[in-house]
Amino acid sequence: MFTGFVLVLADPSRIAELSEELAGLDGVSEVYAVTGEWDLVAVVRVRDHERLADVVTVDIAKLGGIRRTETMVAFRAYSRHDLDAAFALGAE
């Protein structure tokens, strides 16, 4: 499983509509409206690297109202559950 985080700078008038369009794309599991420099974060979860490339460079790129994107590819995931288990080793 490959996970990518696509940061999106959008036209202000298209943020709400664009959020729905992004969320409807195959491979996009979540979309967040966020504060700061970026307007949206789309979480992409796909089975292979080629599909990740297609989602970002074809599917997302064709949506109107996107001014700029930046994509980060995850190489390792941590969760609160994993961290709690790691620190609990040997502690009884």
TIMI-2910 file (N, C-alpha, C, CB; in pm, 1 decimal, decimal comma, always signed):
<rs>
+----------+----------+----------+----------+----------+----------+----------+----------+----------+----------+----------+----------+------+
!      n_x !      n_y !      n_z !     ca_x !     ca_y !     ca_z !      c_x !      c_y !      c_z !     cb_x !     cb_y !     cb_z ! resn !
+----------+----------+----------+----------+----------+----------+----------+----------+----------+----------+----------+----------+------+
!    +84,9 !   -118,1 !     +0,0 !     +0,0 !     +0,0 !     +0,0 !    +89,1 !   +124,1 !     +0,0 !    -96,4 !     +0,0 !   +122,7 !  Met !
!    +61,6 !   +216,7 !    -89,5 !   +133,7 !   +343,1 !    -96,9 !    +41,3 !   +454,9 !    -48,5 !   +184,1 !   +370,7 !   -242,3 !  Phe !
!    +94,5 !   +544,2 !    +33,4 !    +18,3 !   +657,2 !    +83,9 !    +88,1 !   +785,5 !    +44,4 !     +1,0 !   +649,0 !   +236,8 !  Thr !
!     +9,9 !   +877,6 !    -12,3 !    +61,2 !  +1009,0 !    -46,8 !    -25,9 !  +1116,3 !    +15,3 !    +68,3 !  +1026,8 !   -198,7 !  Gly !
!    +36,0 !  +1227,3 !    +47,4 !    -35,6 !  +1343,0 !   +100,7 !    -19,8 !  +1454,3 !     -1,5 !    +18,6 !  +1386,3 !   +243,2 !  Phe !
!   -130,7 !  +1498,0 !    -58,1 !   -126,8 !  +1601,6 !   -160,2 !   -177,6 !  +1731,5 !    -98,6 !   -211,5 !  +1561,5 !   -285,1 !  Val !
!    -87,7 !  +1827,8 !    -84,8 !   -122,7 !  +1959,6 !    -33,4 !   -173,1 !  +2041,7 !   -150,7 !     -0,5 !  +2029,0 !    +37,3 !  Leu !
!   -285,7 !  +2108,6 !   -131,7 !   -350,4 !  +2179,8 !   -242,4 !   -373,4 !  +2325,7 !   -205,8 !   -484,1 !  +2112,8 !   -279,6 !  Val !
!   -326,5 !  +2414,2 !   -292,4 !   -359,9 !  +2556,0 !   -285,0 !   -467,9 !  +2577,8 !   -389,6 !   -233,0 !  +2649,9 !   -309,3 !  Leu !
!   -583,9 !  +2625,3 !   -346,5 !   -700,1 !  +2633,2 !   -434,7 !   -750,2 !  +2775,8 !   -449,5 !   -811,8 !  +2544,8 !   -382,4 !  Ala !
!   -823,3 !  +2798,0 !   -558,3 !   -895,5 !  +2924,2 !   -571,9 !   -996,1 !  +2930,7 !   -457,3 !   -966,9 !  +2936,2 !   -712,9 !  Asp !
!  -1000,0 !  +3041,0 !   -384,0 !  -1089,6 !  +3049,4 !   -267,5 !  -1236,1 !  +3016,2 !   -299,1 !  -1082,3 !  +3188,2 !   -208,9 !  Pro !
!  -1282,9 !  +3055,1 !   -415,2 !  -1423,0 !  +3029,7 !   -450,1 !  -1450,7 !  +2882,7 !   -480,6 !  -1462,2 !  +3114,1 !   -569,3 !  Ser !
!  -1346,5 !  +2800,6 !   -493,9 !  -1362,9 !  +2659,6 !   -531,0 !  -1329,6 !  +2561,6 !   -419,0 !  -1276,9 !  +2629,1 !   -649,4 !  Arg !
!  -1291,8 !  +2611,7 !   -301,4 !  -1244,5 !  +2521,3 !   -196,3 !  -1348,6 !  +2415,7 !   -158,5 !  -1206,1 !  +2601,1 !    -73,2 !  Ile !
!  -1468,3 !  +2454,9 !   -129,6 !  -1571,1 !  +2358,0 !    -87,3 !  -1603,3 !  +2258,6 !   -198,5 !  -1699,5 !  +2431,2 !    -44,4 !  Ala !
!  -1622,5 !  +2309,3 !   -318,9 !  -1655,1 !  +2223,6 !   -432,6 !  -1538,5 !  +2129,1 !   -464,1 !  -1690,0 !  +2309,3 !   -556,3 !  Glu !
!  -1418,2 !  +2183,4 !   -462,1 !  -1299,3 !  +2105,2 !   -491,3 !  -1279,0 !  +1995,1 !   -388,0 !  -1176,9 !  +2195,3 !   -496,6 !  Leu !
!  -1311,0 !  +2022,5 !   -264,1 !  -1300,9 !  +1920,8 !   -158,6 !  -1385,2 !  +1799,4 !   -192,2 !  -1344,1 !  +1978,5 !    -23,4 !  Ser !
!  -1507,0 !  +1824,0 !   -236,7 !  -1597,4 !  +1714,8 !   -274,9 !  -1545,6 !  +1639,7 !   -396,8 !  -1737,6 !  +1769,1 !   -303,2 !  Glu !
!  -1493,7 !  +1712,5 !   -494,7 !  -1440,9 !  +1648,8 !   -615,3 !  -1319,9 !  +1561,8 !   -582,8 !  -1403,0 !  +1754,8 !   -719,4 !  Glu !
!  -1230,8 !  +1612,0 !   -500,3 !  -1114,6 !  +1533,6 !   -458,8 !  -1157,7 !  +1407,6 !   -384,2 !  -1021,6 !  +1618,0 !   -370,7 !  Leu !
!  -1250,9 !  +1422,5 !   -291,8 !  -1297,5 !  +1308,7 !   -212,4 !  -1362,6 !  +1201,2 !   -298,4 !  -1395,6 !  +1355,7 !   -106,8 !  Ala !
!  -1414,2 !  +1239,0 !   -413,2 !  -1479,8 !  +1144,1 !   -502,5 !  -1385,7 !  +1068,9 !   -595,2 !  -1580,2 !  +1215,1 !   -583,8 !  Gly !
!  -1258,6 !  +1105,8 !   -596,0 !  -1163,1 !  +1039,1 !   -684,2 !  -1125,2 !   +902,3 !   -631,2 !  -1038,4 !  +1124,1 !   -701,6 !  Leu !
!  -1112,8 !   +806,1 !   -720,8 !  -1068,6 !   +672,3 !   -684,6 !   -924,3 !   +680,8 !   -634,0 !  -1080,4 !   +574,2 !   -806,0 !  Asp !
!   -900,2 !   +633,3 !   -514,1 !   -767,9 !   +637,7 !   -453,9 !   -754,3 !   +743,2 !   -346,7 !   -665,8 !   +661,0 !   -558,8 !  Gly !
!   -842,7 !   +842,4 !   -346,7 !   -838,9 !   +945,3 !   -242,9 !   -925,9 !   +896,9 !   -127,2 !   -888,4 !  +1085,0 !   -297,6 !  Val !
!   -861,5 !   +873,3 !    -12,2 !   -936,9 !   +818,3 !   +101,1 !   -993,9 !   +925,4 !   +191,9 !   -849,2 !   +726,8 !   +181,6 !  Ser !
!   -929,1 !  +1042,5 !   +197,9 !   -975,0 !  +1150,3 !   +285,5 !   -931,1 !  +1283,4 !   +227,6 !   -920,5 !  +1132,8 !   +429,6 !  Glu !
!  -1008,3 !  +1386,9 !   +258,3 !   -970,8 !  +1523,3 !   +222,8 !   -996,6 !  +1610,5 !   +345,0 !  -1050,9 !  +1575,1 !    +97,1 !  Val !
!   -898,0 !  +1692,2 !   +380,3 !   -909,9 !  +1781,4 !   +494,7 !   -895,4 !  +1925,8 !   +448,9 !   -804,5 !  +1747,4 !   +601,9 !  Tyr !
!   -981,8 !  +2012,4 !   +498,4 !   -962,8 !  +2156,0 !   +485,2 !   -875,6 !  +2196,0 !   +603,3 !  -1101,1 !  +2235,7 !   +482,3 !  Ala !
!   -767,4 !  +2269,1 !   +575,9 !   -669,7 !  +2297,5 !   +679,9 !   -634,9 !  +2446,1 !   +685,7 !   -543,9 !  +2215,4 !   +657,1 !  Val !
!   -572,0 !  +2486,1 !   +795,0 !   -523,7 !  +2622,9 !   +809,9 !   -380,3 !  +2629,8 !   +760,4 !   -533,8 !  +2670,6 !   +957,5 !  Thr !
!   -332,3 !  +2749,8 !   +742,6 !   -193,4 !  +2768,3 !   +702,0 !   -180,7 !  +2799,9 !   +554,4 !   -113,0 !  +2645,2 !   +734,4 !  Gly !
!    -64,3 !  +2772,3 !   +498,8 !    -33,5 !  +2805,7 !   +359,8 !   -120,3 !  +2729,7 !   +260,4 !   +111,8 !  +2777,6 !   +331,2 !  Glu !
!   -157,6 !  +2608,3 !   +294,0 !   -235,1 !  +2522,6 !   +204,2 !   -381,9 !  +2526,3 !   +242,3 !   -182,7 !  +2377,9 !   +207,6 !  Trp !
!   -468,6 !  +2499,1 !   +146,7 !   -612,6 !  +2499,0 !   +172,2 !   -667,4 !  +2360,0 !   +202,7 !   -685,3 !  +2556,8 !    +53,5 !  Asp !
!   -614,2 !  +2259,2 !   +133,4 !   -665,1 !  +2123,1 !   +145,5 !   -550,2 !  +2024,2 !   +152,0 !   -757,8 !  +2089,2 !    +28,4 !  Leu !
!   -575,6 !  +1911,2 !   +217,5 !   -483,6 !  +1798,3 !   +214,9 !   -564,3 !  +1676,6 !   +172,7 !   -413,6 !  +1776,1 !   +354,7 !  Val !
!   -522,9 !  +1615,8 !    +61,9 !   -587,6 !  +1493,2 !    +14,3 !   -496,3 !  +1376,2 !    +49,6 !   -616,0 !  +1498,9 !   -141,1 !  Ala !
!   -552,5 !  +1274,6 !   +113,6 !   -477,9 !  +1154,7 !   +148,4 !   -508,4 !  +1049,9 !    +41,4 !   -515,2 !  +1102,9 !   +292,9 !  Val !
!   -402,9 !  +1006,4 !    -26,8 !   -417,6 !   +909,6 !   -135,7 !   -360,7 !   +776,6 !    -88,5 !   -345,8 !   +958,6 !   -266,6 !  Val !
!   -441,4 !   +670,8 !    -99,0 !   -396,6 !   +536,7 !    -60,9 !   -424,4 !   +443,0 !   -179,1 !   -469,2 !   +486,5 !    +70,9 !  Arg !
!   -316,8 !   +389,0 !   -234,9 !   -328,4 !   +303,7 !   -353,5 !   -235,2 !   +184,0 !   -341,3 !   -296,7 !   +383,6 !   -481,9 !  Val !
!   -253,8 !    +86,4 !   -430,6 !   -177,6 !    -38,0 !   -424,0 !    -37,7 !    -30,4 !   -484,0 !   -253,3 !   -144,9 !   -492,7 !  Arg !
!    -16,2 !    +60,0 !   -578,5 !   +116,8 !    +65,2 !   -639,2 !   +158,2 !   +208,1 !   -672,7 !   +120,4 !    -20,4 !   -765,2 !  Asp !
!   +287,1 !   +222,4 !   -693,1 !   +346,0 !   +353,5 !   -717,0 !   +291,1 !   +417,7 !   -844,7 !   +497,7 !   +341,8 !   -725,6 !  His !
!   +268,5 !   +337,8 !   -948,6 !   +216,6 !   +389,9 !  -1074,6 !    +78,3 !   +450,9 !  -1056,1 !   +211,5 !   +279,5 !  -1179,7 !  Glu !
!     -5,0 !   +386,4 !   -976,7 !   -139,6 !   +440,2 !   -952,3 !   -130,8 !   +570,8 !   -874,1 !   -226,9 !   +337,4 !   -875,5 !  Arg !
!    -39,3 !   +579,3 !   -778,7 !    -20,2 !   +703,3 !   -704,6 !    +16,6 !   +815,8 !   -801,2 !    +89,1 !   +686,3 !   -596,2 !  Leu !
!   +107,9 !   +787,0 !   -892,1 !   +147,4 !   +886,6 !   -992,3 !    +28,4 !   +930,1 !  -1076,4 !   +257,7 !   +830,9 !  -1082,9 !  Ala !
!    -56,4 !   +835,9 !  -1117,1 !   -174,5 !   +870,2 !  -1198,5 !   -274,6 !   +955,1 !  -1121,6 !   -243,0 !   +743,4 !  -1247,8 !  Asp !
!   -298,5 !   +920,6 !   -995,9 !   -393,8 !   +998,9 !   -915,9 !   -347,4 !  +1143,4 !   -906,3 !   -410,0 !   +938,2 !   -774,2 !  Val !
!   -217,1 !  +1161,8 !   -880,6 !   -164,7 !  +1297,6 !   -861,2 !   -152,1 !  +1373,5 !   -993,1 !    -28,7 !  +1291,9 !   -792,1 !  Val !
!    -90,4 !  +1312,3 !  -1093,3 !    -57,9 !  +1385,9 !  -1215,2 !   -167,6 !  +1386,4 !  -1320,6 !    +64,8 !  +1329,6 !  -1274,6 !  Thr !
!   -265,9 !  +1298,6 !  -1306,3 !   -376,0 !  +1294,8 !  -1403,7 !   -507,8 !  +1333,3 !  -1337,0 !   -387,7 !  +1154,1 !  -1467,5 !  Val !
!   -550,7 !  +1253,7 !  -1239,1 !   -683,0 !  +1272,8 !  -1179,3 !   -695,6 !  +1405,5 !  -1104,6 !   -713,4 !  +1158,7 !  -1084,8 !  Asp !
!   -602,5 !  +1433,5 !  -1016,8 !   -607,9 !  +1558,3 !   -940,4 !   -575,1 !  +1677,4 !  -1030,5 !   -510,1 !  +1552,9 !   -820,6 !  Ile !
!   -477,2 !  +1660,4 !  -1116,8 !   -433,0 !  +1771,2 !  -1202,9 !   -542,0 !  +1823,5 !  -1295,7 !   -315,2 !  +1727,2 !  -1285,5 !  Ala !
!   -639,4 !  +1739,4 !  -1331,7 !   -743,1 !  +1784,0 !  -1424,6 !   -856,6 !  +1861,9 !  -1356,6 !   -800,4 !  +1664,8 !  -1496,6 !  Lys !
!   -858,1 !  +1865,8 !  -1225,4 !   -964,3 !  +1937,4 !  -1154,5 !   -941,9 !  +2088,2 !  -1163,9 !   -970,5 !  +1893,3 !  -1006,5 !  Leu !
!  -1047,7 !  +2160,5 !  -1186,2 !  -1039,5 !  +2305,3 !  -1196,4 !  -1026,6 !  +2371,5 !  -1060,5 !  -1160,3 !  +2359,0 !  -1268,0 !  Gly !
!   -957,2 !  +2483,3 !  -1056,6 !   -947,4 !  +2561,3 !   -934,6 !   -826,5 !  +2531,4 !   -849,3 !  -1067,2 !  +2540,8 !   -854,8 !  Gly !
!   -737,8 !  +2444,6 !   -897,8 !   -615,4 !  +2415,6 !   -823,8 !   -506,5 !  +2509,4 !   -874,1 !   -572,8 !  +2265,7 !   -839,8 !  Ile !
!   -448,8 !  +2584,5 !   -782,3 !   -339,7 !  +2676,6 !   -817,5 !   -203,9 !  +2609,6 !   -809,3 !   -341,8 !  +2798,1 !   -726,4 !  Arg !
!   -188,9 !  +2521,7 !   -710,8 !    -59,6 !  +2458,8 !   -687,9 !    -77,7 !  +2336,2 !   -599,7 !    +39,7 !  +2558,2 !   -623,5 !  Arg !
!     +8,1 !  +2236,9 !   -617,5 !     +7,9 !  +2120,6 !   -528,9 !   +149,9 !  +2087,1 !   -487,2 !    -58,0 !  +1999,3 !   -597,3 !  Thr !
!   +159,8 !  +2015,7 !   -378,8 !   +286,0 !  +1955,8 !   -336,0 !   +251,7 !  +1818,5 !   -280,9 !   +361,2 !  +2045,1 !   -228,6 !  Glu !
!   +324,0 !  +1718,3 !   -324,7 !   +294,4 !  +1581,2 !   -284,5 !   +406,9 !  +1524,6 !   -200,4 !   +270,6 !  +1493,1 !   -406,8 !  Thr !
!   +368,3 !  +1461,0 !    -91,5 !   +462,4 !  +1391,0 !     -4,7 !   +423,1 !  +1243,9 !     -4,3 !   +462,8 !  +1450,9 !   +141,2 !  Met !
!   +520,9 !  +1156,1 !    -23,2 !   +495,4 !  +1012,7 !    -21,1 !   +544,5 !   +958,1 !   +111,9 !   +564,8 !   +940,5 !   -140,9 !  Val !
!   +457,8 !   +885,7 !   +180,4 !   +493,6 !   +827,4 !   +310,3 !   +580,1 !   +704,1 !   +289,3 !   +366,6 !   +791,2 !   +391,8 !  Ala !
!   +684,9 !   +691,0 !   +368,3 !   +765,3 !   +568,9 !   +362,5 !   +754,5 !   +486,6 !   +489,7 !   +910,1 !   +603,2 !   +336,6 !  Phe !
!   +695,3 !   +541,6 !   +593,1 !   +672,2 !   +467,5 !   +716,4 !   +553,8 !   +531,1 !   +788,4 !   +799,8 !   +466,3 !   +807,2 !  Arg !
!   +472,1 !   +448,2 !   +853,2 !   +356,3 !   +499,5 !   +926,3 !   +369,5 !   +464,8 !  +1074,5 !   +224,2 !   +441,7 !   +868,3 !  Ala !
!   +328,0 !   +557,8 !  +1156,7 !   +323,5 !   +537,2 !  +1301,4 !   +183,2 !   +572,6 !  +1347,7 !   +432,1 !   +623,5 !  +1376,4 !  Tyr !
!   +133,2 !   +499,3 !  +1443,1 !     +3,5 !   +532,4 !  +1500,7 !    +17,6 !   +535,4 !  +1651,7 !   -105,8 !   +430,7 !  +1456,7 !  Ser !
!    -75,9 !   +596,9 !  +1717,7 !    -73,5 !   +603,6 !  +1864,0 !    -69,7 !   +462,5 !  +1920,6 !   -196,6 !   +681,4 !  +1918,6 !  Arg !
!   -143,9 !   +371,7 !  +1861,4 !   -146,3 !   +233,0 !  +1907,1 !     -6,6 !   +171,6 !  +1899,2 !   -245,9 !   +150,3 !  +1823,6 !  His !
!    +62,9 !   +191,5 !  +1785,9 !   +197,5 !   +137,0 !  +1768,8 !   +294,6 !   +196,6 !  +1869,0 !   +247,3 !   +162,2 !  +1627,2 !  Asp !
!   +286,8 !   +326,4 !  +1890,4 !   +377,1 !   +392,3 !  +1984,4 !   +352,7 !   +347,1 !  +2127,2 !   +361,8 !   +542,7 !  +1975,1 !  Leu !
!   +226,0 !   +335,1 !  +2166,8 !   +194,9 !   +286,5 !  +2301,6 !   +247,9 !   +146,1 !  +2322,4 !    +44,2 !   +289,5 !  +2326,5 !  Asp !
!   +234,2 !    +60,7 !  +2221,8 !   +281,3 !    -77,8 !  +2233,7 !   +433,6 !    -81,8 !  +2244,6 !   +234,3 !   -161,8 !  +2112,7 !  Ala !
!   +502,1 !     +3,1 !  +2169,8 !   +648,7 !     +4,0 !  +2173,4 !   +701,0 !    +47,6 !  +2309,8 !   +704,1 !    +96,4 !  +2064,6 !  Ala !
!   +638,4 !   +146,0 !  +2370,2 !   +683,8 !   +194,3 !  +2500,4 !   +639,5 !   +103,5 !  +2614,6 !   +632,5 !   +334,6 !  +2524,2 !  Phe !
!   +544,6 !    +15,0 !  +2590,8 !   +496,4 !    -74,5 !  +2694,6 !   +576,1 !   -204,5 !  +2700,0 !   +350,1 !   -104,8 !  +2672,5 !  Ala !
!   +666,1 !   -225,5 !  +2606,5 !   +744,3 !   -349,1 !  +2606,0 !   +822,0 !   -364,4 !  +2735,7 !   +840,1 !   -351,8 !  +2486,6 !  Leu !
!   +804,1 !   -476,9 !  +2799,5 !   +878,0 !   -505,1 !  +2921,5 !   +820,0 !   -441,3 !  +3046,6 !  +1017,3 !   -460,5 !  +2905,2 !  Gly !
!   +724,4 !   -356,4 !  +3033,0 !   +664,0 !   -291,3 !  +3149,6 !   +538,2 !   -368,2 !  +3187,3 !   +631,0 !   -140,6 !  +3120,6 !  Ala !
!   +536,8 !   -416,9 !  +3310,2 !   +417,4 !   -489,9 !  +3354,8 !   +368,0 !   -436,1 !  +3483,8 !   +445,1 !   -637,4 !  +3368,7 !  Glu !
+----------+----------+----------+----------+----------+----------+----------+----------+----------+----------+----------+----------+------+
</rs>
